[in-house]
Amino acid sequence: MTMVLVPEAAPGYSVAMPFPPAHPGLLRAIAARGYTEPTPVQAAVLDPAATGRDLLVSAQTGSGKTAAYGLAFAHTLLGDEPRFATAAPVLALVIAPTRELALQVQRELGWLYAETGARIVTCVGGMDIRREQRELQRGATIVVGTPGRLRDHLERGQLDLSQLAVVVLDEADEMLDLGFREDLEAILEGAPTERRTLLFSATLPRGIVSLAKQFQRSALRIATTNEAEPHGDIEYRAVTIVPRERDITVVNLLRYFEVRGALVFCATREGVNHLYANLLERGFSVVGLSGELSQNERTRALQALRDGRARVCVATDVAARGLDLPDLGLVIHADLPGNPEVLKHRSGRTGRAGRKGTAVLIVPTQARRHAERLLATARVQAEWSSPPSSEQIRARDQVRLIEEILAYASDASEEETAAAKAVLEQRTPEQIAAALVRMHRGQQPAPEELTPIGAEPARGARAPRTPRAKLGGGEPIWYRLDIGRTQNADPKWLIPLICDRGGVTKDAIGAIRIGPRETHVEIAGDAAAGFATALEQNAGKDRRNKNVRFALADGPPPAPSYAPRGTRPPPRGTRAAPRRPVGRSQK
């Protein structure tokens, strides 16, 4: 397997060269779109060394992959002919992991092949299968679909691959992640052996290499970037928060960056629904994407993002696979990704096609170590900080307002100048400026007040732990929990509960004394005020432990609440007998 590296430019940037020779009809379509230079991956697949060969291509998202393989297989399908003579046999099959990506590929190939008379049909799950059957019967030059639906049509005899010349596996790593290997193998085994197989993948894990060896012949290996290096157009940030302030931290991040498009990732459907409702309540133009939505609902949500009616999309990993959203400047990991690959995939939705983007990880205090390991494994350098405060957001609002006013200040018409003079006759400049500030703030959701966190340790460093006997920061405060040994109270689950409910780290917790029916907990004095505030804010939010109530205690319990070593409490309803020393004669 030959290796070809294309280091001339970073993914998504054009290189300083004209388009290499390609089909004239496709070149005219590209010129009509205003493209004058190929991206690195497009230049690589059009290299003479790649003509007619199987290709194994690794390139990051946003690098122009769809147009690349559209250009690459044009000569295989058309030869020197300007147009397709008939649409009866299926000549090219493009397999994508999700219906959104499949529909996106159809749109891209649609304008690219507009002059050739190609008939492009999609076959994706969630759409009317009978309509797809009719479209296939009418004839299709290029079929784009998802693995499961394509296999259904193939097994029912509705998809004829006998004349197939090219198969493209787009984002193959994601298809394997989603469990489509069996479907892919069934489709590829049903295709003619004398065909071109083009495999495109952001990464090349072991499963992809195995698939390539099984179904490709002497494939040309093309890599447009070093897979070990992070995306150069994405700035990574990590913000530490107290537990249970995830949603309001998302609010402040959206307000602080104020980008035209933002994508927020949650781990579950329930998380998507909850965060979507919170953002909608606060006045954000937001849509939600999860697997429970119908295809029509998903299509409407994506269209709202593309035409600017929505600015924020809250989604799960599966729902957001393959999404290519315009002007996406911000990705927020509301829930931490499960592994480095998911981190890169999520973040790769921004920083596309040469644009800069920002990816922010929201890290609860107890997950700091996990987040550091995740970033280190992904070889990503992130700037650690606290989330933006309301004061920082208002300061940026003021700067943005001044920039907007200055942008509109030039070339005022006579009518506008006259209106301005009329206003100045009734109000002072300071009053007018204050009104502009009030109007600007009134159009935006209000920033949230976040609980401050103490100084965080340097990245990669372990936080020093305060000894229990020297719990500092003022006089400790004692709290009483209405749960004890009879309810199986144990520090293993009490400590996470206390940290979560009170918004503190383990360093703020001193002694824990568990009694039969209640537990006393010592809280450091410098954390007491924040602990009390967090308890009030989080009251009723912990459904799993809603029966555990906290109350301020007068102090520690009067005596140790554990029995001396070697003794057991007497059974209930019995009277404890006095203990006698055991002599030698009694042994």
Secondary structure, DSSP 4 states (H G I P E B T S, - for coil): -EEEE--SS-TTPPPSSPPPS--HHHHHHHHHTT--S--HHHHHHTSGGGTTS-EEEE--TTS-HHHHHHHHTHHHHHTT-SS-S-SSS--EEEE-SSHHHHHHHHHHHHHHTGGGT--EEEE-TTS-HHHHHHHHHH--SEEEE-HHHHHHHHHTT-S--TT--EEEETTHHHHHHTT-HHHHHHHHHTS-SSSEEEEEESS--HHHHHHHHHH-SSPEEEESS-TTSPPTTEEEEEEEE-TT-HHHHHHHHHHHH--SEEEEE-SSHHHHHHHHHHHHHTT--EEEE-TTS-HHHHHHHHHHHHTTS--EEEE-TTTTTT---TTEEEEEESS--SSHHHHHHHHTTSS-TT--EEEEEEEEGGGHHHHHHHHHHTT--EEEEPPPPHHHHHHHHHHHHHHHHHHHHSS--HHHHHHHHHHHHHS-HHHHHHHHHHHHHHTSPPPPPPPP-PPPPPTTPPPPPPPGGG--SSS-EEEEES--GGGT--HHHHHHHHHHHHT--GGGEEEEEE-SS-EEEEE-HHHHHHHHHHHHHTTTT-STTTT--EEE-SSS-SS-SSPPTT--PPPTTSPPPPP----GGG-
